[in-house]
Amino acid sequence: MKKLSMIPLMMTLVSAPTLAEELNIGVSFFNLDERFIIGLRESLEEAAEAQGMDINVEDARNDIGRQLSQVQNFIAGGVDGIIVNPVHSDSTSAMSQAAANAGIPLVYVNRQPVDIESLPEGQAFVGSDEKESGTLQTQEVCRQLGGEGELLVMMGTLGDNAAEVRTQDVHDVIATPECSGLEIVEQQEADFQRIEGNNLMTNWLTSGLEFDAVIANNDEMAIGAIQALKNIGYDMDDVIVAGIDATSDALSAMQAGELDITVFQNGPAQGEGAVNTLNRLIEGEDVDNAVWVPFELVTPDNLDEYIGRN
């Protein structure tokens, strides 16, 4: 079994093979309406074009069955390689097996496959370690609250690896001695969506919950929470709102003094890394199961360093 390892991004990019010639690549994204995924697609397409790849992009529209059909169609069409941004972490086994049976290299990007430790030969994952994301986020919330306060937690899609790990990160941080004064008063799913985050925050406000911070599994839900808070005239100086991804919309919200914390997930590096890793697999090179792209904490203090990067 191939090992999992931390591979510095620059090493990954520098070691990529020479330009591919007329490779036909199938790409399936979980939802092309999601802001972070739009940026990921752009970086992936730019990297593919630079390497002479002809790519066919499909949108699974958050439908597991549709994504599996897309992968099966790629295989039937005889593509040279496949890149998948999974709808759901638990849905990847069937796609892994189908690609392996056909002998077609496959790279998962951004969302970690459930079978990452047992991926077949010719397959890999390129993304960021979710244990870093929610940990950085919650540690900073703890610091800003002085180790004491009441928290509302917005979860992503139930069963999704990122949602599960990022939420567990919150619990792990508040279990540490320095953050043990933090308490989760409510935790619910909002499906990684802005409108769902708005609706959930509105419900919480209507129920009269008292809180000091909102910790969301991604920026879209955090922005939805901000919209709901602003709709009732809430003083944003009285609450800490934290997200993950450092999308352009999130950074604009931080510039406006509305979002306090986010965590930069390097979409451009993930897109480039996925293309380069797939190219290496097509060339028959050995590739580790996971190519990790580090998360980075973003606050108003270092905001300027991240403008325009996602």
ABEGO torsion letter per residue (X at the ends): XBBBBBBBAAAAAAABBBBBBGBBBBBBBABAABAAAAAAAAAAAAAAAAAGBBBBBBBAGGBAAAAAAAAAAAAAAGBABBBBBBABAAAAAAAAAAAAAAGBBBBBBGBBBAAAAABBBGBBBBBBBAAAAAAAAAAAAAAAAGGBEBBBBBBBBBGBAAAAAAAAAAAAAAABAAAAABBBABBBBAGGBAAAAAAAAAAAAAAGBBBABBBBABAAAAAAAAAAAAAAGBBAAABBBBBBGGBAAAAAAAAAGABABBBBBBAAAAAAAAAAAAAAAAAGBBBBABBBBBBBBBBAAAAAAABGAX
